[in-house]
Amino acid sequence: MSDEFDLVVIGAGSGGVRAARMASGHGARVAIIEERFFGGTCVNVGCVPKKLFAYGAGFPEEFELAASYGYQLDGWRFDWNTLRDNKTREIERLNGIYNRILDNAGVTVFEGHGRIEGPGRVSVDGDRVLECKHILIATGGKPHVPELPGDHLVRISDDLFYLDKLPERVAVVGGGYIACEFASILNGLGVEVHQLYRRDLILRGFDGEIREFVAERMAAAGIHIHVNTDVSAIEGDAGGEKTLRLLNGDSLVVDEVFYATGRVPKLDGLFAEGVSVQTRDNGAVIVDDAFQTSEPGIHALGDVTDRLQLTPVALAEGMWLAAHLFGEHKPKAPLDYRDVPTAVFCHPNIGTVGLSQEEALAEYGTIRVYKSQFRPMRYTLSDIQEKSMMKLIVDDASDRVVGLHMAGEESAEITQGFAVAVRMGATKADFDATVGIHPTSAEELVTLRDGETVSG
């Protein structure tokens, strides 16, 4: 059987669905192929369930805080099955929404494995062949687990969302944002958490002082962070205790081992024999500014290209490409990745936009750094020693704010608003001239004074 389309999208995650829907809106005949679940990693085993679990993990502290405001909450208990199953129902609802979005947009949906058979030809489960003018690879990424003895005992990030029961002791291996989020979630739910990282400080790539602050606060919350530590082997069985043998000769006994040691592009079985596109050493598909791969007519976007692994970035890429290929008014410039805000939903949360202090020094030479640590007002009636940290990085020559970083409650919400100002090129004088909302944590960012001048 053969079908003809203007665009065939492989992967119904955020970027693929957006590209398919927008392309169809521009009048293109579009098909999309998905073999696992609609909505991709973000909706199913990423952003959405992670944030729901992070909310759930925050309630014990909320209950403790409520007591200082006069509420008696003795006798509360947590049921893992309720959180897990309510999350699953919400994900299934979102899956249905994605299907309806595609159907309403006139996109033809195929459930199965998509494989590129050659220029302009994509098969579904190796059987039905779709012919098209353009192919879009939007297959996303997958968790990476390094090979080591006992790696069959390892769980990946996907598994947390469907555990039969909550373990009493876990090891989370990794120091990136996913590892920190999972460690914080499990710790908040009452699990004994050991986080193992092979370098000397978690959250590589973020601002150095923010990294130090978050590591300190996570440890204060009860997470056992083991740095300069890696696993050489895992012993045990799937249903019982696991013993981690560490490179330094120590061992650690836990009930479950979660690996969050990065993600790699998902290209499994994507190309028929003799078909390929150029990739980097890590497997990421190489594309130009128009998301064109090394093969004419084959495009790629989202996590499979390993530019910025963020859902809103994939959405923007999908919209841009659809307009570029089929729109009446073509984009005049490539997509701009400057000053993309992001957040980490560990505890404390992180919000960041622009350059870190280290990056700004390398780019500008002389900068001014403004920062503040404080205890949020709502904790002042309690014994809970919660803290927040805020930081502005300013180019000394132009006075422009080139980096904004926050760690603490509501960091993501606050950073999203200030990201507009940073992207528009606001100066420190603009921040100073803005009247703050009192009493809020966000007002700290417009009242910071006495910055430190730092030269590279």
C-alpha positions as CSV (number, residue, x, y, z in Angstrom):
1,M,0.0,0.0,0.0
2,S,1.2,3.5,-0.7
3,D,0.1,6.9,0.6
4,E,1.3,10.3,-0.5
5,F,1.9,13.3,1.8
6,D,3.8,16.6,1.8
7,L,5.3,15.9,5.2
8,V,5.7,12.7,7.2
9,V,6.7,13.2,10.8
10,I,8.3,10.4,12.8
11,G,7.6,11.0,16.5
12,A,4.6,12.5,18.2
13,G,6.3,14.4,20.9
14,S,6.1,18.1,21.5
15,G,8.1,19.2,18.5
16,G,6.7,16.6,16.1
17,V,3.1,17.3,17.0
18,R,3.6,21.1,16.7
19,A,5.3,20.8,13.3
20,A,2.6,18.4,12.0
21,R,-0.3,20.6,13.2
22,M,1.1,23.8,12.0
23,A,2.2,22.3,8.6
24,S,-1.4,21.0,8.2
25,G,-2.7,24.5,9.0
26,H,-0.5,25.9,6.2
27,G,-2.3,23.5,3.8
28,A,0.1,20.6,3.7
29,R,-0.9,17.0,3.6
30,V,0.7,15.6,6.8
31,A,1.1,12.2,8.4
32,I,2.6,11.5,11.8
33,I,3.9,8.1,13.1
34,E,4.3,7.2,16.8
35,E,5.2,3.8,18.3
36,R,5.0,4.5,22.0
37,F,2.9,7.3,23.4
38,F,1.5,10.7,22.2
39,G,3.0,13.7,23.8
40,G,6.5,12.3,23.9
41,T,8.9,12.3,26.9
42,C,7.6,15.6,28.4
43,V,4.0,14.5,28.8
44,N,4.5,10.9,29.6
45,V,7.8,10.3,31.5
46,G,9.3,13.8,31.8
47,C,8.1,17.4,32.6
48,V,4.5,16.8,33.5
49,P,4.6,13.7,35.8
50,K,7.9,15.0,37.3
51,K,6.2,18.3,38.2
52,L,3.2,16.5,39.7
53,F,5.5,14.3,41.8
54,A,7.4,17.3,42.9
55,Y,4.2,18.9,44.1
56,G,3.4,15.7,46.0
57,A,6.9,15.6,47.6
58,G,6.4,19.1,48.9
59,F,3.4,18.4,51.1
60,P,5.2,17.1,54.2
61,E,7.0,20.4,54.6
62,E,3.7,22.2,53.9
63,F,2.0,20.3,56.7
64,E,4.9,21.2,59.0
65,L,4.6,24.8,58.0
66,A,0.8,24.8,58.5
67,A,1.2,24.0,62.2
68,S,3.0,27.3,62.7
69,Y,-0.1,29.0,61.3
70,G,-2.4,27.3,63.8
71,Y,-3.5,24.3,61.7
72,Q,-3.6,20.9,63.4
73,L,-2.8,18.1,60.9
74,D,-1.9,15.2,63.2
75,G,-2.3,11.8,61.7
76,W,-1.8,12.5,58.0
77,R,-0.4,9.7,55.9
78,F,0.9,9.3,52.4
79,D,-0.3,6.6,49.9
80,W,2.0,6.1,47.0
81,N,-0.6,4.2,44.9
82,T,-2.9,7.2,45.0
83,L,-0.3,9.6,43.7
84,R,1.0,7.2,41.0
85,D,-2.5,6.3,39.7
86,N,-3.9,9.9,39.8
87,K,-0.8,10.9,37.8
88,T,-1.4,8.1,35.3
89,R,-5.0,9.2,34.8
90,E,-3.9,12.7,34.1
91,I,-1.3,11.5,31.6
92,E,-3.9,9.4,29.8
93,R,-6.1,12.5,29.6
94,L,-3.3,14.4,28.0
95,N,-2.6,11.6,25.5
96,G,-6.2,11.9,24.4
97,I,-5.8,15.6,24.0
98,Y,-2.8,15.2,21.7
99,N,-4.7,12.7,19.6
100,R,-7.6,15.1,19.3
101,I,-5.3,18.0,18.4
102,L,-3.9,16.0,15.5
103,D,-7.2,14.7,14.4
104,N,-8.8,18.2,14.5
105,A,-5.8,19.6,12.5
106,G,-6.4,17.0,9.7
107,V,-3.2,15.1,10.4
108,T,-3.2,11.4,9.5
109,V,-2.0,9.4,12.4
110,F,-0.2,6.0,12.2
111,E,0.6,4.0,15.3
112,G,3.7,1.9,14.8
113,H,7.4,2.1,14.1
114,G,8.5,4.6,11.5
115,R,11.5,3.8,9.4
116,I,13.1,5.8,6.6
117,E,13.4,3.6,3.6
118,G,15.0,6.1,1.3
119,P,14.4,9.7,-0.1
120,G,10.8,10.5,0.3
121,R,9.8,7.0,1.6
122,V,8.8,6.1,5.2
123,S,7.4,2.7,6.2
124,V,5.1,2.0,9.2
125,D,6.1,-1.3,10.9
126,G,8.0,-2.2,7.8
127,D,4.8,-2.7,5.9
128,R,2.8,0.3,4.8
129,V,4.9,2.8,2.8
130,L,4.2,6.5,2.9
131,E,5.6,8.6,0.1
132,C,6.3,12.3,0.8
133,K,8.2,15.4,-0.2
134,H,9.7,16.0,3.3
135,I,10.5,13.8,6.2
136,L,10.9,15.1,9.8
137,I,12.8,13.2,12.4
138,A,11.3,14.1,15.8
139,T,12.0,11.0,17.8
140,G,13.5,12.7,20.8
141,G,15.9,11.1,23.3
142,K,16.1,8.2,25.7
143,P,17.9,7.6,29.1
144,H,21.5,6.5,28.9
145,V,22.9,3.9,31.2
146,P,26.6,3.1,31.0
147,E,27.6,-0.6,30.7
148,L,28.8,-2.1,34.0
149,P,28.4,-5.5,35.8
150,G,24.9,-5.7,37.1
151,D,23.4,-3.0,34.9
152,H,20.3,-5.2,34.4
153,L,19.4,-4.2,38.0
154,V,19.3,-0.5,37.1
155,R,16.1,1.5,36.8
156,I,15.9,4.5,34.5
157,S,14.0,7.8,35.0
158,D,10.9,6.4,33.2
159,D,10.5,3.7,35.8
160,L,9.9,6.1,38.8
161,F,6.5,7.0,37.5
162,Y,5.2,3.4,37.5
163,L,6.8,1.8,40.6
164,D,4.6,-0.9,42.2
165,K,5.7,0.4,45.6
166,L,7.9,3.1,47.0
167,P,11.3,1.8,48.1
168,E,12.7,2.7,51.5
169,R,16.3,3.3,50.3
170,V,17.5,4.4,46.8
171,A,20.6,5.3,45.1
172,V,20.3,8.0,42.4
173,V,23.4,8.0,40.1
174,G,24.1,11.2,38.3
175,G,24.5,14.9,39.0
176,G,22.4,16.6,36.3
177,Y,19.0,18.2,36.6
178,I,17.1,14.9,36.2
179,A,19.1,13.2,39.0
180,C,18.7,16.2,41.3
181,E,14.9,16.4,40.6
182,F,14.5,12.6,41.3
183,A,16.6,12.8,44.4
184,S,14.5,15.6,45.7
185,I,11.2,14.0,44.9
186,L,12.1,10.7,46.6
187,N,13.5,12.5,49.6
188,G,10.4,14.5,49.9
189,L,8.3,11.4,49.8
190,G,10.2,10.0,52.8
191,V,12.7,7.7,51.0
192,E,16.3,7.5,52.2
193,V,18.2,8.9,49.2
194,H,21.9,8.6,48.3
195,Q,22.9,10.6,45.2
196,L,26.2,9.6,43.6
197,Y,28.1,11.9,41.3
198,R,31.5,11.2,39.7
199,R,32.5,14.9,39.7
200,D,33.0,17.3,42.6
201,L,29.8,19.4,42.4
202,I,26.3,18.6,41.1
203,L,24.5,20.5,38.3
204,R,27.4,21.0,35.9
205,G,26.7,23.8,33.5
206,F,24.7,26.0,35.9
207,D,26.1,29.1,37.7
208,G,28.7,28.0,40.2
209,E,27.3,29.7,43.3
210,I,23.8,28.5,42.5
211,R,25.2,24.9,42.2
212,E,26.9,25.3,45.6
213,F,23.8,26.8,47.2
214,V,21.5,24.0,45.9
215,A,23.9,21.2,46.9
216,E,24.0,22.7,50.4
217,R,20.2,22.9,50.7
218,M,19.6,19.4,49.3
219,A,22.0,18.0,51.8
220,A,20.3,20.0,54.6
221,A,17.0,18.5,53.5
222,G,18.4,15.0,54.2
223,I,19.8,13.9,50.8
224,H,23.1,12.0,51.1
225,I,25.2,13.5,48.3
226,H,28.4,11.5,47.5
227,V,30.6,13.4,45.1
228,N,33.8,12.1,43.3
229,T,32.0,8.8,43.5
230,D,31.1,6.3,40.8
231,V,29.8,2.7,40.6
232,S,31.9,-0.1,39.4
233,A,29.3,-2.9,39.8
234,I,25.9,-3.7,41.1
235,E,25.1,-7.0,42.9
236,G,21.7,-8.4,44.0
237,D,18.5,-9.3,42.4
238,A,15.6,-7.4,40.9
239,G,13.2,-8.0,43.7
240,G,15.6,-7.5,46.7
241,E,18.5,-5.5,48.0
242,K,21.2,-4.2,45.7
243,T,24.8,-3.7,46.7
244,L,26.6,-0.9,44.8
245,R,30.4,-1.5,44.6
246,L,32.1,1.9,44.4
247,L,35.3,2.8,42.7
248,N,36.8,4.0,45.9
249,G,36.3,0.5,47.5
250,D,33.2,1.4,49.5
251,S,29.8,-0.2,49.1
252,L,26.3,0.9,49.5
253,V,23.2,-1.2,50.1
254,V,19.8,0.1,48.7
255,D,16.4,-1.3,47.5
256,E,16.5,0.4,44.1
257,V,19.1,2.1,41.9
258,F,18.0,4.9,39.5
259,Y,20.4,6.0,36.8
260,A,20.1,9.6,35.5
261,T,23.4,9.9,33.7
262,G,22.2,11.8,30.7
263,R,20.1,11.2,27.6
264,V,21.0,10.2,24.1
265,P,19.2,10.7,20.8
266,K,16.6,8.0,20.0
267,L,17.4,6.6,16.6
268,D,16.7,2.9,17.2
269,G,15.7,1.2,13.9
270,L,15.1,4.6,12.2
271,F,17.0,4.0,9.0
272,A,16.7,1.1,6.6
273,E,20.0,-0.4,5.4
274,G,22.0,2.0,3.2
275,V,20.1,5.0,4.5
276,S,21.6,7.5,7.0
277,V,22.2,11.1,8.0
278,Q,25.3,12.7,9.5
279,T,25.4,12.6,13.3
280,R,27.8,13.8,16.1
281,D,29.8,11.4,18.2
282,N,26.9,11.2,20.7
283,G,24.5,10.2,18.0
284,A,22.8,13.6,17.7
285,V,21.5,14.4,14.2
286,I,23.4,17.3,12.6
287,V,21.2,20.0,11.1
288,D,21.6,23.4,9.7
289,D,19.8,26.6,10.7
290,A,16.7,25.4,8.7
291,F,16.7,21.9,10.4
292,Q,17.9,20.3,7.2
293,T,20.0,17.1,7.7
294,S,22.8,16.0,5.4
295,E,20.2,14.3,3.2
296,P,17.9,16.5,1.1
297,G,14.3,16.3,2.2
298,I,15.1,14.9,5.6
299,H,14.8,17.3,8.5
300,A,15.2,16.9,12.3
301,L,14.4,18.9,15.4
302,G,14.0,18.6,19.1
303,D,16.0,16.4,21.5
304,V,17.2,14.2,18.7
305,T,19.4,17.1,17.5
306,D,20.7,17.8,21.1
307,R,20.7,21.6,20.8
308,L,18.6,22.6,23.8
309,Q,16.7,19.7,25.3
310,L,13.7,21.7,26.4
311,T,10.0,21.2,25.4
312,P,9.3,24.9,24.6
313,V,12.4,24.9,22.3
314,A,11.1,21.9,20.4
315,L,7.7,23.6,20.1
316,A,9.4,26.7,18.7
317,E,11.4,24.7,16.3
318,G,8.3,22.8,15.0
319,M,6.5,26.1,14.4
320,W,9.5,27.6,12.6
321,L,10.0,24.6,10.3
322,A,6.3,24.3,9.4
323,A,6.3,28.0,8.3
324,H,9.6,27.6,6.5
325,L,8.5,24.6,4.5
326,F,4.8,25.4,3.9
327,G,4.0,28.9,5.1
328,E,2.9,31.8,2.9
329,H,5.2,34.1,4.9
330,K,8.6,32.4,5.4
331,P,10.6,33.2,8.6
332,K,13.1,35.8,7.8
333,A,15.8,34.6,10.2
334,P,16.8,31.3,11.9
335,L,15.4,30.5,15.3
336,D,17.1,32.5,18.0
337,Y,18.4,30.4,20.9
338,R,19.7,33.4,22.9
339,D,18.5,33.8,26.5
340,V,16.3,30.8,26.7
341,P,15.0,30.5,30.3
342,T,14.9,27.1,32.1
343,A,14.1,25.6,35.4
344,V,15.1,22.7,37.6
345,F,12.4,21.3,39.9
346,C,14.7,20.0,42.6
347,H,14.3,21.2,46.1
348,P,15.1,24.1,46.1
349,N,13.9,24.9,42.6
350,I,16.2,26.7,40.2
351,G,15.2,29.3,37.6
352,T,17.8,30.7,35.2
353,V,18.1,32.8,32.1
354,G,21.1,34.1,30.3
355,L,24.8,33.6,31.2
356,S,26.3,32.1,34.3
357,Q,29.0,34.2,36.1
358,E,31.6,31.9,34.5
359,E,30.2,32.3,31.0
360,A,29.8,36.1,31.4
361,L,33.4,36.5,32.5
362,A,34.6,34.6,29.5
363,E,32.5,36.7,27.1
364,Y,32.7,40.2,28.6
365,G,35.8,40.3,30.7
366,T,34.5,42.6,33.4
367,I,31.1,42.1,35.0
368,R,29.2,43.2,38.1
369,V,27.6,40.5,40.3
370,Y,24.6,41.3,42.5
371,K,23.3,38.6,44.9
372,S,21.1,38.0,47.9
373,Q,20.3,35.2,50.2
374,F,17.2,35.4,52.4
375,R,14.6,33.4,54.3
376,P,11.2,33.7,52.5
377,M,8.6,35.5,54.6
378,R,6.1,32.6,54.8
379,Y,8.6,30.6,56.8
380,T,9.3,33.2,59.5
381,L,6.6,31.9,61.8
382,S,8.1,28.4,61.8
383,D,11.3,26.7,62.7
384,I,11.8,25.6,59.0
385,Q,15.1,27.1,57.8
386,E,14.2,27.5,54.2
387,K,16.3,29.8,52.1
388,S,16.4,31.4,48.7
389,M,19.2,32.8,46.6
390,M,19.1,35.4,43.8
391,K,21.8,36.6,41.5
392,L,22.1,39.1,38.7
393,I,25.1,39.2,36.3
394,V,25.6,42.6,34.6
395,D,28.0,43.5,31.7
396,D,30.0,46.3,33.3
397,A,30.5,48.2,30.0
398,S,26.9,48.3,28.8
399,D,25.1,47.9,32.2
400,R,22.9,45.2,30.5
401,V,21.7,42.3,32.6
402,V,23.1,39.3,30.9
403,G,22.3,36.6,33.5
404,L,19.6,36.1,36.1
405,H,19.7,33.1,38.5
406,M,17.5,32.0,41.4
407,A,17.3,29.1,43.7
408,G,14.3,28.8,46.0
409,E,10.6,28.5,46.0
410,E,8.7,29.9,43.0
411,S,12.0,30.2,41.1
412,A,10.6,29.0,37.8
413,E,7.5,31.3,38.0
414,I,9.6,34.4,38.9
415,T,12.3,33.7,36.3
416,Q,9.8,33.3,33.5
417,G,8.6,36.9,34.0
418,F,12.1,38.4,34.3
419,A,13.2,36.4,31.2
420,V,11.3,38.9,29.1
421,A,13.3,41.8,30.5
422,V,16.6,40.0,30.0
423,R,15.8,39.1,26.4
424,M,14.8,42.6,25.7
425,G,18.2,43.8,26.9
426,A,17.1,45.5,30.1
427,T,19.9,47.2,32.0
428,K,20.6,47.2,35.7
429,A,19.3,50.8,35.7
430,D,16.0,49.5,34.3
431,F,15.8,47.0,37.1
432,D,16.6,49.7,39.6
433,A,13.9,51.9,38.2
434,T,11.2,49.2,38.5
435,V,9.1,49.4,41.7
436,G,8.9,46.1,43.5
437,I,5.8,44.4,44.8
438,H,6.0,44.2,48.6
439,P,6.3,41.9,50.3
440,T,7.4,39.3,47.7
441,S,10.5,37.3,47.0
442,A,10.6,38.7,43.4
443,E,11.1,42.2,44.6
444,E,14.6,41.3,45.6
445,L,15.6,41.3,41.9
446,V,14.7,45.0,41.6
447,T,16.2,46.1,44.9
448,L,19.7,44.5,44.6
449,R,22.5,47.0,45.3
450,D,26.2,47.1,46.0
451,G,27.3,44.7,43.3
452,E,30.8,43.3,43.2
453,T,32.9,44.0,40.1
454,V,34.7,40.9,38.8
455,S,37.3,40.7,36.0
456,G,38.3,37.6,34.1
